Amino acid sequence: MIKNNRLTIGIFGSLAFIALLWCIKSAEILFHLKLSTFGVVPLSYPGLLGIITAPFIHGSLEHIFNNTLPILIMGSVLYYGYPKSWKKVLALTWILSGIGVWLFARNANHIGASGIIHGVFFFLLVVSIFRRDKSSVAIMMITFLLYGGMTMSIFPREESISFEYHLFGALAGIISAFLWKNLDPKPAVKKYDWEHDDNQIENDDIDNWQVNIEGKHPLKDRTLH
């Protein structure tokens, strides 16, 4: 029940963030705002603000639409699978990806939430390798099946796409996996009845062996008539 509640909260939290992004994009269109100025512009002092604001801004409806479903899925499973570390992962991914873009990216205006999405994806991928429990591996398999192509989108493909945001988001996700791989407790390993029976049999055999060694086996002390 607790896990189901966590998943529900994760879904609604992700939907709330998505709704905020769509409200911002709608306001930009309806009121003819130029919000792209809030992006990350490398090595520019005004562009430093974009480290915080750039993930809220999207260049087109296609851009925000392409990010909507990944945010919903990966945001939900991140909160579900890693309730103690999800805030740290998002914060580090958000800030570190922006700083990387500001320091090393091409001279352009970089916007969009795809850096955070790549950060969460690579966190889920790498942390499952460290933890290797059923929950983390299952989450990794789901996300990799849906968005495994993100492993290639960290490289240059199209000039209009900020692969730098993808790359530094991925690096931030990997760093997060190293830092907080053990922060969330692993799920308890369920033991089946036959495993308990085998353990009991082994314990009984050990007890009988000790009794025989001590010479106190009940058969030895019995008198037969």
Phi and psi in degrees as a GROMACS rama.xvg file:
@    title "Ramachandran Plot"
@    xaxis  label "Phi"
@    yaxis  label "Psi"
@TYPE xy
-62.6343  -42.4468  ILE-2
-64.4664  -40.1688  LYS-3
-62.7481  -40.1766  ASN-4
-63.0783  -40.5512  ASN-5
-61.8815  -43.2563  ARG-6
-63.7894  -41.6325  LEU-7
-62.5181  -44.5415  THR-8
-63.0652  -41.2868  ILE-9
-60.7839  -41.8497  GLY-10
-65.1279  -47.0191  ILE-11
-67.692  -36.3915  PHE-12
-63.37  -42.9127  GLY-13
-64.9323  -40.3744  SER-14
-64.1695  -36.6463  LEU-15
-64.2189  -41.5797  ALA-16
-66.6167  -40.4304  PHE-17
-62.334  -42.9324  ILE-18
-60.6416  -39.1738  ALA-19
-63.0363  -43.8013  LEU-20
-61.4076  -41.971  LEU-21
-70.2033  -34.1802  TRP-22
-63.7863  -42.1843  CYS-23
-63.9665  -44.1419  ILE-24
-66.3806  -39.6538  LYS-25
-63.8096  -42.4858  SER-26
-63.6807  -38.0686  ALA-27
-61.6711  -40.9255  GLU-28
-73.6661  -46.8301  ILE-29
-67.1726  -38.3486  LEU-30
-105.366  11.2992  PHE-31
54.0345  47.0245  HIS-32
-86.5562  154.86  LEU-33
-114.143  82.1121  LYS-34
-84.8366  -7.78667  LEU-35
-62.4052  -16.6594  SER-36
-67.4483  -11.9945  THR-37
-91.5331  14.0626  PHE-38
-81.2506  177.614  GLY-39
-87.6654  118.08  VAL-40
-109.418  113.393  VAL-41
-56.5258  137.707  PRO-42
56.4765  28.5206  LEU-43
-119.725  130.921  SER-44
-61.5896  -42.7563  TYR-45
-62.1803  -29.7211  PRO-46
-70.3352  -12.7903  GLY-47
-63.4307  -33.249  LEU-48
-59.6687  -31.2364  LEU-49
-62.7155  -21.4649  GLY-50
-56.3579  -34.7841  ILE-51
-90.7301  -40.951  ILE-52
-93.3949  -22.8981  THR-53
-57.1117  -39.3419  ALA-54
-62.7047  -17.4129  PRO-55
-82.8226  -14.2333  PHE-56
-107.33  137.347  ILE-57
-131.614  144.667  HIS-58
-74.8192  -25.9721  GLY-59
-156.225  169.859  SER-60
-63.9882  -35.9141  LEU-61
-63.24  -40.4264  GLU-62
-60.794  -50.4805  HIS-63
-70.2745  -33.855  ILE-64
-63.9626  -41.1226  PHE-65
-65.8442  -24.9035  ASN-66
-91.9006  -13.863  ASN-67
-65.1348  -53.5828  THR-68
-66.6654  -42.5872  LEU-69
-59.211  -38.3232  PRO-70
-62.8272  -43.7249  ILE-71
-61.9665  -48.5445  LEU-72
-71.9626  -51.5684  ILE-73
-74.0101  -32.7323  MET-74
-64.2389  -39.3569  GLY-75
-67.3467  -47.9219  SER-76
-72.7047  -27.1869  VAL-77
-64.2259  -47.419  LEU-78
-66.9828  -37.8587  TYR-79
-66.6392  -45.9088  TYR-80
-86.4539  -23.527  GLY-81
-135.623  67.6026  TYR-82
-65.3105  -23.2309  PRO-83
-91.5946  -27.3765  LYS-84
-107.076  -4.67575  SER-85
-63.122  -38.3287  TRP-86
-64.5329  -42.5806  LYS-87
-64.76  -41.4659  LYS-88
-62.7405  -47.7651  VAL-89
-63.3213  -43.4969  LEU-90
-64.184  -47.1277  ALA-91
-66.2592  -41.2624  LEU-92
-63.7014  -44.3169  THR-93
-59.3863  -52.0866  TRP-94
-74.1359  -46.6455  ILE-95
-68.0709  -37.6269  LEU-96
-64.5476  -40.5007  SER-97
-65.4305  -41.0781  GLY-98
-64.5392  -42.1454  ILE-99
-60.7791  -42.366  GLY-100
-64.1985  -43.798  VAL-101
-63.0778  -34.4724  TRP-102
-83.735  -38.3587  LEU-103
-125.341  -6.08331  PHE-104
-78.996  170.259  ALA-105
-63.0634  156.867  ARG-106
-74.6428  90.3477  ASN-107
-159.055  177.835  ALA-108
-98.4179  114.228  ASN-109
-103.86  123.059  HIS-110
-136.187  165.157  ILE-111
111.164  159.932  GLY-112
-92.9646  6.78889  ALA-113
-67.0515  -25.608  SER-114
-64.0598  -42.3197  GLY-115
-66.9675  -40.5716  ILE-116
-60.1662  -45.7974  ILE-117
-64.7769  -36.4115  HIS-118
-61.8169  -45.2192  GLY-119
-65.2306  -41.7259  VAL-120
-60.1884  -48.3154  PHE-121
-70.7134  -30.091  PHE-122
-61.6959  -50.4079  PHE-123
-60.7161  -35.6482  LEU-124
-69.75  -51.0722  LEU-125
-75.2708  -39.0067  VAL-126
-65.7211  -29.5051  VAL-127
-68.0954  -29.8599  SER-128
-68.3181  -37.5046  ILE-129
-72.4211  -45.2873  PHE-130
-81.4286  -48.3772  ARG-131
58.6916  31.3273  ARG-132
-95.9757  166.283  ASP-133
-61.4099  -40.3951  LYS-134
-65.1595  -50.0836  SER-135
-66.0694  -37.8221  SER-136
-67.6486  -40.6699  VAL-137
-63.5526  -43.5551  ALA-138
-62.7557  -42.3328  ILE-139
-62.6145  -42.3392  MET-140
-64.4114  -39.2937  MET-141
-63.8522  -50.2191  ILE-142
-67.3959  -37.0444  THR-143
-69.6662  -37.1797  PHE-144
-61.8118  -39.0883  LEU-145
-83.1568  -38.0399  LEU-146
-132.96  32.0988  TYR-147
-60.6232  -21.3629  GLY-148
-64.2171  -14.1651  GLY-149
-65.2028  -21.141  MET-150
-66.2884  -18.9886  THR-151
-103.314  -20.2107  MET-152
-78.7234  1.18138  SER-153
-81.7812  -3.31031  ILE-154
-105.561  156.224  PHE-155
-60.8584  132.092  PRO-156
-130.82  -64.0727  ARG-157
-115.454  143.228  GLU-158
-62.5647  -31.0588  GLU-159
-83.1288  -4.23111  SER-160
-102.427  131.266  ILE-161
-81.0877  84.1514  SER-162
-65.3729  -23.0917  PHE-163
-62.8007  -40.6182  GLU-164
-62.2245  -40.85  TYR-165
-62.9408  -45.9366  HIS-166
-64.0015  -50.0106  LEU-167
-72.7965  -27.7581  PHE-168
-64.729  -42.34  GLY-169
-62.2087  -43.6499  ALA-170
-61.8536  -40.3903  LEU-171
-64.511  -38.2528  ALA-172
-64.8453  -39.4772  GLY-173
-65.8189  -42.8451  ILE-174
-61.4556  -41.1676  ILE-175
-60.3779  -39.8213  SER-176
-63.7631  -40.268  ALA-177
-63.9025  -42.2983  PHE-178
-73.1782  -39.6207  LEU-179
-123.846  29.5478  TRP-180
-64.7506  -26.5193  LYS-181
-109.936  9.45619  ASN-182
-69.0895  -39.8398  LEU-183
-90.3046  133.129  ASP-184
-65.6121  143.909  PRO-185
-75.1868  148.494  LYS-186
-64.4217  148.205  PRO-187
-63.6813  140.102  ALA-188
-85.1524  120.808  VAL-189
-76.5128  132.627  LYS-190
-105.718  135.228  LYS-191
-85.6763  164.57  TYR-192
-58.9527  -39.7481  ASP-193
-66.7535  -27.0402  TRP-194
-70.2212  -40.7328  GLU-195
-65.2201  -39.5413  HIS-196
-62.3026  -42.9271  ASP-197
-63.2311  -41.098  ASP-198
-63.6259  -39.4819  ASN-199
-66.5141  -40.201  GLN-200
-62.1868  -43.3415  ILE-201
-62.2838  -41.6962  GLU-202
-64.9359  -39.5191  ASN-203
-63.9983  -40.629  ASP-204
-63.0663  -40.3279  ASP-205
-64.2383  -42.5666  ILE-206
-62.7004  -42.9435  ASP-207
-64.8668  -38.5261  ASN-208
-63.4825  -41.7796  TRP-209
-65.417  -38.1774  GLN-210
-63.9071  -42.4487  VAL-211
-64.7528  -39.4563  ASN-212
-64.0161  -39.2963  ILE-213
-79.1864  -8.30329  GLU-214
75.0282  25.8777  GLY-215
-116.866  25.1021  LYS-216
-64.7581  133.535  HIS-217
-56.8452  -30.6439  PRO-218
-67.908  -31.9162  LEU-219
-70.7898  -30.342  LYS-220
-90.7021  -2.4383  ASP-221
-81.1402  145.743  ARG-222
-104.638  126.242  THR-223
-99.711  141.83  LEU-224
